[in-house]
């Protein structure tokens, strides 16, 4: 929620105060005449607009599961109620956090009855609701949120409050973003880049016995595995074997595979394109990118011909075996910088298309004419991209850091909390069933992972 102009009131979206010249004031400025009225107030009128994207100045009433701002929280509940169910008076079921106290339950009940005049109101524990959703009567619920984790043991639909781990800090989705940021910050990555990388399929949490690609253990595994060696085309480890791998574009994408042709400039870090554009060096940057794209297209054409002449084409490696991959980052700061330059709709669309490095973006042909492509909706568009819409995407190269989101001991802390919770259950005969029925839920648990299963005998 966002603070309103009146103290104590809240808005669901950020409201900006915008001041624009009126039509009469603009005409007067063009004709060299004084506008009607004296003073700046007569020359302009105050307008307001909603910014549904920006989080600047936002207040989060719930932090780590705890209600820290009751006025803001009640305003949020009122907004949700008016949005979903304004004209009706129906019963309400509120899913509560394990950290909420009985006194807070009483306060919430009083608010709902007095504010909405609801005919019936009920509170249900979040872990118990998860057990009902899965249809299991005995289970261990591990709820991974944004910045905390709740671990609850449920036996015969009864949550065990003794030994329950509620609001364990530093183990949620924000902790995984911090782990990526700590590894990629030396390469000039910002937090938004790490957040988008975390939500992409390229970010995974590997089992403890799986080595990171590029390490000595991974090279030994490739040499000892004939199938892996055949897929890379290398017969041994070391620089000589890496040089024997065919030179093909890096993935992900069609006809791409892992490569080791990163330039020294890419290894130094990520360029702040928004600062370059805002500093007036946009033309130099665009010329450089166009030259790189033409060279990349020529290299791809040559590698495709070489691959066609080869007897067998190497098989693409899975993400867990690639040392470096290409990640598409949606640069909202760059888009805001272009909007602030007031280039005009057509010029801005052209600049956005030239800066975009998405899969539909194609380099211009040898004769300088833009190549024609088709977007996801089946609409034809050109390389110049005047009809383009959507965010500006940039290609970023990332290495084994994408597997280190949980390197700060997040999984160990969660495992320790699960052990303590199940060990606190008085019914000893239920502990085995609690270990067998382990439910991991929450948006913070959506990072991909691989199961390390034993080989069949």
Secondary structure per residue as TSV (DSSP state, phi and psi in degrees):
chain	resnum	aa	ss	phi	psi
A	1	X	-	360.0	158.9
A	2	X	E	-122.9	139.1
A	3	X	E	-63.1	135.9
A	4	X	-	-85.7	175.9
A	5	X	S	-64.7	-36.9
A	6	X	S	-84.4	130.1
A	7	X	T	-63.2	135.1
A	8	X	T	92.9	-6.3
A	9	X	-	-110.3	157.2
A	10	X	E	-134.0	153.8
A	11	X	E	-121.4	142.9
A	12	X	S	-72.7	-20.8
A	13	X	S	-130.0	157.2
A	14	X	E	-71.0	127.9
A	15	X	E	-107.1	119.3
A	16	X	E	-97.4	142.9
A	17	X	E	-97.2	113.3
A	18	X	E	-112.8	138.9
A	19	X	E	-118.9	118.7
A	20	X	E	-127.1	151.0
A	21	X	E	-70.5	138.8
A	22	X	-	-75.5	166.3
A	23	X	H	-63.7	-37.0
A	24	X	H	-66.8	-40.3
A	25	X	H	-66.2	-38.7
A	26	X	H	-66.8	-41.6
A	27	X	H	-64.0	-38.4
A	28	X	H	-65.1	-36.5
A	29	X	H	-68.5	-35.0
A	30	X	H	-70.0	-41.9
A	31	X	H	-85.4	-3.3
A	32	X	T	76.6	20.8
A	33	X	-	-104.0	156.2
A	34	X	-	-76.5	133.5
A	35	X	-	-70.0	160.5
A	36	X	S	-65.8	133.4
A	37	X	S	92.0	155.5
A	38	X	S	-110.2	147.6
A	39	X	S	95.8	165.5
A	40	X	H	-71.4	-27.3
A	41	X	H	-66.6	-29.2
A	42	X	H	-80.2	-18.5
A	43	X	H	-84.9	-17.4
A	44	X	E	-140.1	157.3
A	45	X	E	-122.3	147.2
A	46	X	E	-87.7	125.9
A	47	X	E	-121.1	155.2
A	48	X	E	-124.2	147.1
A	49	X	E	-142.6	151.7
A	50	X	E	-96.9	132.5
A	51	X	E	-108.4	103.5
A	52	X	S	-88.6	4.9
A	53	X	S	-110.4	-41.7
A	54	X	-	-68.3	142.9
A	55	X	-	-112.4	12.7
A	56	X	T	-65.7	124.8
A	57	X	T	81.1	8.8
A	58	X	B	-73.1	150.2
A	59	X	-	-118.1	126.3
A	60	X	-	-100.7	109.0
A	61	X	S	-70.2	-21.7
A	62	X	E	-116.3	123.7
A	63	X	E	-131.5	124.9
A	64	X	T	54.9	35.7
A	65	X	T	84.6	-12.9
A	66	X	E	-94.3	143.8
A	67	X	E	-83.5	111.8
A	68	X	-	-103.8	-16.6
A	69	X	-	-138.4	99.6
A	70	X	H	-70.4	-37.0
A	71	X	H	-62.2	-44.4
A	72	X	H	-67.4	-38.5
A	73	X	H	-65.4	-42.5
A	74	X	H	-64.2	-36.6
A	75	X	H	-66.1	-37.4
A	76	X	H	-65.5	-43.6
A	77	X	H	-62.4	-40.7
A	78	X	H	-64.2	-41.8
A	79	X	H	-63.1	-43.9
A	80	X	H	-64.3	-41.9
A	81	X	H	-64.5	-44.9
A	82	X	H	-68.3	-28.3
A	83	X	H	-76.8	-41.3
A	84	X	H	-88.4	-36.4
A	85	X	-	-147.8	60.2
A	86	X	S	-71.6	-42.9
A	87	X	S	-92.5	-2.7
A	88	X	-	-110.1	158.9
A	89	X	-	-120.0	91.0
A	90	X	-	-117.6	160.9
A	91	X	-	-61.5	149.9
A	92	X	E	-124.2	132.2
A	93	X	E	-114.5	119.6
A	94	X	E	-106.3	124.6
A	95	X	E	-84.3	121.0
A	96	X	E	-101.0	157.5
A	97	X	-	-85.8	147.4
A	98	X	T	-61.9	-23.5
A	99	X	T	-80.9	-12.7
A	100	X	-	-70.3	139.3
A	101	X	-	-91.7	163.0
A	102	X	H	-58.1	-33.8
A	103	X	H	-65.6	-37.9
A	104	X	H	-68.8	-33.8
A	105	X	H	-61.8	-41.0
A	106	X	H	-64.6	-40.9
A	107	X	H	-63.9	-40.9
A	108	X	H	-67.1	-41.8
A	109	X	H	-61.4	-43.9
A	110	X	H	-62.4	-40.7
A	111	X	H	-64.4	-45.2
A	112	X	H	-66.5	-39.6
A	113	X	H	-70.7	-40.1
A	114	X	H	-78.9	-34.4
A	115	X	H	-83.4	-46.3
A	116	X	H	-106.6	-6.3
A	117	X	-	54.0	39.9
A	118	X	-	-69.9	141.2
A	119	X	S	-71.2	-23.1
A	120	X	-	-154.0	146.4
A	121	X	E	-145.2	138.4
A	122	X	E	-141.8	152.5
A	123	X	E	-116.4	135.8
A	124	X	E	-134.6	132.8
A	125	X	E	-64.5	139.4
A	126	X	H	-62.3	-39.5
A	127	X	H	-67.1	-40.6
A	128	X	H	-65.4	-37.8
A	129	X	H	-63.8	-36.7
A	130	X	H	-65.5	-41.4
A	131	X	H	-62.1	-40.8
A	132	X	H	-64.6	-38.5
A	133	X	H	-63.8	-35.9
A	134	X	H	-86.5	-10.8
A	135	X	T	71.4	32.4
A	136	X	-	-118.5	139.3
A	137	X	S	-90.6	-23.6
A	138	X	S	-132.1	120.5
A	139	X	E	-165.4	167.4
A	140	X	E	-112.7	119.6
A	141	X	E	-99.8	121.2
A	142	X	E	-111.8	101.6
A	143	X	E	-98.5	108.6
A	144	X	E	-98.0	111.6
A	145	X	-	-101.0	-154.6
A	146	X	S	-71.8	-50.4
A	147	X	S	-134.2	22.7
A	148	X	E	-160.1	167.5
A	149	X	E	-134.2	136.2
A	150	X	E	-113.8	132.1
A	151	X	E	-122.5	121.7
A	152	X	E	-132.9	132.6
A	153	X	E	-98.4	124.6
A	154	X	E	-116.8	125.0
A	155	X	E	-122.5	117.3
A	156	X	T	53.1	47.9
A	157	X	T	62.7	23.1
A	158	X	E	-120.3	113.5
A	159	X	E	-69.6	135.9
A	160	X	-	-88.6	111.6
A	161	X	-	-79.6	-25.6
A	162	X	T	-75.6	124.4
A	163	X	T	80.9	5.4
A	164	X	-	-72.4	135.5
A	165	X	E	-98.0	109.2
A	166	X	E	-114.0	130.4
A	167	X	E	56.5	59.0
A	168	X	E	-75.5	112.9
A	169	X	E	-77.0	160.0
A	170	X	T	71.1	22.8
A	171	X	-	-132.2	12.0
A	172	X	S	-97.1	-160.1
A	173	X	H	-64.0	-32.5
A	174	X	H	-65.6	-34.4
A	175	X	H	-65.2	-35.4
A	176	X	H	-68.3	-39.3
A	177	X	H	-63.9	-40.1
A	178	X	H	-62.2	-37.4
A	179	X	H	-63.7	-41.6
A	180	X	H	-67.8	-40.3
A	181	X	H	-64.6	-37.4
A	182	X	H	-64.7	-32.6
A	183	X	H	-83.5	-31.9
A	184	X	H	-101.7	-7.7
A	185	X	G	-60.6	-38.6
A	186	X	G	-60.7	-19.1
A	187	X	G	-96.0	18.7
A	188	X	T	68.3	26.8
A	189	X	-	-81.2	142.6
A	190	X	-	-99.2	177.0
A	191	X	H	-68.4	-33.8
A	192	X	H	-64.9	-37.9
A	193	X	H	-60.7	-44.2
A	194	X	H	-66.7	-35.6
A	195	X	H	-65.0	-43.0
A	196	X	H	-69.3	-35.0
A	197	X	H	-64.7	-39.2
A	198	X	H	-61.3	-37.1
A	199	X	H	-82.6	-6.2
A	200	X	S	-88.1	161.0
A	201	X	T	-67.8	-10.9
A	202	X	T	-74.7	-23.5
A	203	X	-	-86.0	121.4
A	204	X	E	-136.2	158.3
A	205	X	E	-111.9	109.4
A	206	X	-	-83.1	152.0
A	207	X	-	-62.1	159.5
A	208	X	T	-61.8	-28.5
A	209	X	T	-89.2	3.4
A	210	X	S	-99.8	119.4
A	211	X	-	-74.5	153.6
A	212	X	-	-71.4	141.5
A	213	X	T	-63.5	140.3
A	214	X	T	97.2	-13.1
A	215	X	S	-85.3	168.7
A	216	X	H	-64.4	-36.7
A	217	X	H	-63.4	-38.8
A	218	X	H	-67.9	-38.3
A	219	X	H	-64.8	-40.2
A	220	X	H	-65.1	-35.7
A	221	X	H	-66.5	-37.5
A	222	X	H	-66.7	-40.8
A	223	X	H	-67.8	-38.8
A	224	X	H	-76.9	-13.2
A	225	X	-	-106.8	108.6
A	226	X	H	-61.4	-36.5
A	227	X	H	-64.7	-40.7
A	228	X	H	-67.0	-39.9
A	229	X	H	-64.2	-38.1
A	230	X	H	-68.4	-33.1
A	231	X	H	-71.1	-30.9
A	232	X	H	-90.2	-20.4
A	233	X	T	84.6	-0.3
A	234	X	-	-96.6	139.7
A	235	X	S	-100.7	-7.4
A	236	X	S	-154.1	179.3
A	237	X	S	-100.2	167.4
A	238	X	S	105.4	178.1
A	239	X	H	-62.5	-35.9
A	240	X	H	-64.0	-38.9
A	241	X	H	-69.7	-37.1
A	242	X	H	-64.6	-35.4
A	243	X	H	-69.5	-21.5
A	244	X	H	-80.6	-12.2
A	245	X	S	-71.4	133.9
A	246	X	-	-57.2	143.8
A	247	X	-	-85.4	98.5
A	248	X	-	-125.2	159.2
A	249	X	-	-59.8	147.9
A	250	X	-	-75.8	148.1
A	251	X	S	-85.6	-176.8
A	252	X	S	-82.7	160.2
A	253	X	S	146.9	177.9
A	254	X	T	-76.1	138.3
A	255	X	T	55.9	42.6
A	256	X	-	-127.5	156.9
A	257	X	-	-154.6	174.7
A	258	X	-	-68.4	143.8
A	259	X	-	-140.0	167.3
A	260	X	-	-130.1	48.4
A	261	X	-	-113.7	33.0
A	262	X	-	-68.3	137.4
A	263	X	-	-82.0	165.6
A	264	X	H	-64.9	-32.1
A	265	X	H	-67.7	-38.0
A	266	X	H	-68.2	-34.6
A	267	X	H	-69.6	-24.3
A	268	X	H	-71.8	-25.1
A	269	X	-	146.8	-175.4
A	270	X	-	-98.8	134.0
A	271	X	-	-74.4	142.7
A	272	X	-	-86.5	86.8
A	273	X	H	-65.1	-33.2
A	274	X	H	-61.6	-40.0
A	275	X	H	-68.7	-35.9
A	276	X	H	-64.6	-44.5
A	277	X	H	-66.9	-44.2
A	278	X	H	-67.3	-25.5
A	279	X	T	-84.0	3.9
A	280	X	T	85.8	12.9
A	281	X	-	-107.1	31.2
A	282	X	H	-68.9	-40.2
A	283	X	H	-64.1	-42.3
A	284	X	H	-63.6	-39.9
A	285	X	H	-66.4	-41.3
A	286	X	H	-65.3	-40.5
A	287	X	H	-62.7	-40.0
A	288	X	H	-64.7	-43.8
A	289	X	H	-66.1	-38.7
A	290	X	H	-64.1	-39.8
A	291	X	H	-64.6	-41.6
A	292	X	H	-64.5	-39.1
A	293	X	H	-67.0	-39.2
A	294	X	H	-65.5	-41.3
A	295	X	H	-64.8	-38.2
A	296	X	H	-67.1	-39.0
A	297	X	H	-65.6	-40.2
A	298	X	H	-65.9	-39.9
A	299	X	H	-64.7	-39.4
A	300	X	H	-65.9	-38.3
A	301	X	H	-65.0	-42.3
A	302	X	H	-66.5	-39.5
A	303	X	H	-69.2	-32.4
A	304	X	H	-66.2	-40.2
A	305	X	H	-65.9	-38.8
A	306	X	H	-66.2	-37.3
A	307	X	H	-68.5	-35.8
A	308	X	H	-66.5	-33.5
A	309	X	H	-76.7	-20.5
A	310	X	S	-70.8	151.9
A	311	X	S	-71.5	-40.3
A	312	X	S	-133.6	138.9
A	313	X	-	-94.1	133.1
A	314	X	-	-63.1	146.5
A	315	X	-	-83.6	138.5
A	316	X	-	-65.5	139.9
A	317	X	-	-82.0	151.3
A	318	X	-	-69.6	167.3
A	319	X	G	-59.9	-37.8
A	320	X	G	-68.9	-14.0
A	321	X	G	-103.5	-5.1
A	322	X	-	-89.5	135.2
A	323	X	S	-78.8	-38.0
A	324	X	-	-135.8	141.0
A	325	X	E	-136.8	166.3
A	326	X	E	-102.9	131.3
A	327	X	E	-117.7	131.7
A	328	X	E	-91.1	116.6
A	329	X	E	-108.0	129.0
A	330	X	E	-85.2	108.2
A	331	X	-	-90.9	93.8
A	332	X	H	-75.3	-30.3
A	333	X	H	-64.9	-38.4
A	334	X	H	-65.3	-40.2
A	335	X	H	-64.6	-39.9
A	336	X	H	-65.5	-35.9
A	337	X	H	-65.1	-39.5
A	338	X	H	-66.6	-40.3
A	339	X	H	-64.7	-32.7
A	340	X	H	-73.9	-12.4
A	341	X	T	-84.9	-10.0
A	342	X	T	53.4	55.8
A	343	X	-	-81.5	-13.8
A	344	X	-	96.6	155.1
A	345	X	H	-63.7	-46.1
A	346	X	H	-69.6	-45.0
A	347	X	H	-65.1	-39.1
A	348	X	H	-66.3	-41.1
A	349	X	H	-62.5	-37.3
A	350	X	H	-67.3	-42.0
A	351	X	H	-66.0	-39.6
A	352	X	H	-62.7	-40.9
A	353	X	H	-68.2	-36.1
A	354	X	H	-73.4	-30.3
A	355	X	H	-83.2	-21.5
A	356	X	-	-72.0	135.5
A	357	X	-	-118.5	28.9
A	358	X	S	-70.9	174.2
A	359	X	T	-65.8	-26.0
A	360	X	T	-82.6	-9.3
A	361	X	-	-78.0	119.5
A	362	X	-	-115.8	142.2
A	363	X	-	-69.2	157.0
A	364	X	-	-70.5	154.9
A	365	X	-	-71.4	178.0
A	366	X	T	-66.2	-28.1
A	367	X	T	-86.3	5.0
A	368	X	S	88.5	-5.3
A	369	X	-	-82.3	140.0
A	370	X	-	-69.8	140.5
A	371	X	-	-80.4	148.6
A	372	X	E	-94.2	135.9
A	373	X	E	-132.0	174.5
A	374	X	E	-127.2	131.0
A	375	X	-	-82.6	-174.4
A	376	X	T	-66.3	-24.1
A	377	X	T	-89.4	1.7
A	378	X	S	86.0	9.3
A	379	X	-	-90.0	136.5
A	380	X	E	-75.6	141.2
A	381	X	E	-146.3	161.3
A	382	X	E	-105.2	169.0
A	383	X	T	-62.7	-30.0
A	384	X	T	-70.0	-25.2
A	385	X	-	71.0	36.3
A	386	X	T	-65.4	-27.2
A	387	X	T	-94.6	14.5
A	388	X	-	-75.1	147.4
A	389	X	-	-143.6	151.0
A	390	X	S	117.2	-179.9
A	391	X	-	-72.2	161.8
A	392	X	-	-88.1	122.8
A	393	X	E	-106.9	141.4
A	394	X	E	-125.0	144.8
A	395	X	E	-88.3	121.6
A	396	X	E	-120.2	138.8
A	397	X	E	-97.0	131.3
A	398	X	E	-131.5	143.3
A	399	X	-	-104.0	-144.3
A	400	X	G	-66.3	-5.3
A	401	X	G	-61.5	-23.5
A	402	X	G	-68.5	-13.5
A	403	X	G	-97.0	3.8
A	404	X	-	-109.4	26.2
A	405	X	T	-64.7	-33.5
A	406	X	T	-105.7	26.9
A	407	X	T	-76.1	-10.5
A	408	X	T	-88.8	17.7
A	409	X	T	86.0	22.3
A	410	X	H	-66.1	-47.3
A	411	X	H	-65.6	-35.9
A	412	X	H	-65.4	-39.9
A	413	X	H	-67.1	-39.3
A	414	X	H	-67.1	-43.0
A	415	X	H	-61.9	-39.1
A	416	X	H	-65.6	-38.5
A	417	X	H	-66.4	-38.7
A	418	X	H	-64.2	-42.5
A	419	X	H	-63.0	-43.6
A	420	X	H	-66.7	-36.7
A	421	X	H	-67.4	-47.3
A	422	X	H	-69.0	-36.1
A	423	X	H	-68.3	-18.7
A	424	X	T	-84.9	-6.8
A	425	X	-	-72.3	128.2
A	426	X	S	-68.5	-33.6
A	427	X	-	-77.3	97.9
A	428	X	G	-64.4	-34.7
A	429	X	G	-69.6	-12.4
A	430	X	G	-91.8	-12.6
A	431	X	H	-65.2	-37.2
A	432	X	H	-63.3	-40.9
A	433	X	H	-68.7	-33.2
A	434	X	H	-66.7	-35.5
A	435	X	H	-70.5	-35.0
A	436	X	H	-72.4	-32.9
A	437	X	S	-105.1	77.3
A	438	X	E	-104.3	115.6
A	439	X	E	-110.4	119.6
A	440	X	E	-107.6	121.1
A	441	X	E	-137.4	179.5
A	442	X	S	100.1	149.2
A	443	X	G	-65.1	-25.7
A	444	X	G	-68.1	-13.7
A	445	X	G	-97.6	12.1
A	446	X	-	-86.6	0.3
A	447	X	S	-66.9	136.2
A	448	X	E	-69.2	156.7
A	449	X	E	-153.2	164.8
A	450	X	-	-117.8	142.4
A	451	X	-	-88.5	133.0
A	452	X	-	-98.3	93.7
A	453	X	-	-98.0	144.2
A	454	X	-	-68.5	150.7
A	455	X	-	-69.0	142.7
A	456	X	-	-66.7	142.2
A	457	X	-	-88.1	360.0
